[in-house]
């Protein structure tokens, strides 16, 4: 999902400056929700245009990041509509690395293997950082903060996802390594070879047709070097 409804949910609690919202977004939901200033202002501008949020401290000449924004009645209705909507359907990921592996062909498999190793290394680094961040969120004491518990829940979701990505990367490396070692049929490579053969046949057919037309008109066609037999005298020794 986009940050649209997450921002509306944060504004339900209290009004805020844009940079406060960006900070709260990551602080409550985790690093996966980090947004840059361009994304933030573009989203908030669209929310304001749609009447879902409004500026509550309009100051002449002030920059956008100096205005406090609040959710409107329409914004509350939009958040409630989104919250009540069905979101239980699991969404499958479109992994760019998997697309690269699938379309690599035999000539790029070695490079794909390097990219798998890089991806696995990056997953391991992020996994360690997230685990440290989750462990640093305190949930001890006589009164546990609900936002801390929910932040740990968000961080745990990211950790479980990265653990799955690591397992997939291991499987991908094993599969690509096997393809590099085994004599397997590559339909794409065979298709390219057949296409090249068809183009050569078309070229020879066009040449034969041209020679035929020239012979009917009484013109002498220059011999094709590729059609000259082995050992045939080309006149260079005369």
RAGI-V112288 format. One record per pair of residues at least 6 apart in sequence whose ideal C-beta (glycine too) atoms are under 8 Angstrom apart, sorted by the first residue. I is the first residue (numbers start at 1). GAP is how many residues later the second one is. Records with the same first field share a line. If there is no record, write none. Layout:
BEGIN
I = GAP + GAP
END
This chain:
BEGIN
2 = 41
3 = 22 + 30 + 32 + 36 + 37 + 40
4 = 39 + 42 + 43
5 = 73 + 74 + 77 + 78
6 = 19 + 23 + 27
7 = 14 + 18 + 36 + 37 + 40 + 46
8 = 39 + 44 + 45 + 63 + 67 + 68 + 70 + 71 + 74
9 = 70
10 = 6 + 11 + 14 + 15 + 18
11 = 10 + 42 + 58 + 59 + 60 + 64
12 = 59 + 64 + 67
15 = 41 + 53 + 54 + 55 + 56
16 = 8 + 52 + 53
17 = 48 + 49 + 50 + 51 + 52
18 = 19 + 22 + 23 + 26 + 46 + 47 + 49 + 51
19 = 18 + 46
21 = 19 + 23 + 48
22 = 12 + 13 + 15 + 18
25 = 8 + 9 + 10
26 = 7 + 8 + 9
27 = 124
28 = 119 + 122 + 123 + 126
29 = 122 + 125
30 = 100 + 103 + 121 + 124 + 125 + 127 + 128
31 = 99 + 102 + 127
32 = 122 + 126
35 = 8
37 = 28
41 = 23 + 24
44 = 9 + 20 + 25
45 = 19
47 = 6 + 28
48 = 6 + 7 + 21
50 = 24
51 = 21 + 23 + 24
52 = 19 + 20 + 22 + 23 + 26
53 = 16 + 17 + 18 + 19 + 22
54 = 15 + 16 + 18
55 = 12 + 13 + 14
56 = 12 + 13 + 14
57 = 10 + 11
58 = 9
59 = 7 + 8
71 = 8
97 = 18 + 19 + 22 + 75
98 = 74
100 = 12 + 15
101 = 11 + 15 + 71 + 75
104 = 7 + 8
105 = 81 + 83 + 84
106 = 73 + 80 + 83
109 = 67 + 70 + 71
110 = 70
112 = 64
113 = 60 + 63 + 64 + 67
116 = 53 + 56 + 57 + 60
117 = 56
119 = 46 + 50
120 = 46 + 49 + 50 + 53
123 = 39 + 42 + 43 + 46
124 = 42
126 = 36
127 = 32 + 35 + 36 + 39
130 = 25 + 28 + 29 + 32
131 = 28
133 = 22
134 = 18 + 21 + 22 + 25
137 = 11 + 14 + 15 + 18
138 = 7 + 10
139 = 6 + 9 + 10 + 13
207 = 17
210 = 11
211 = 10
214 = 6 + 7
215 = 6
228 = 6
END
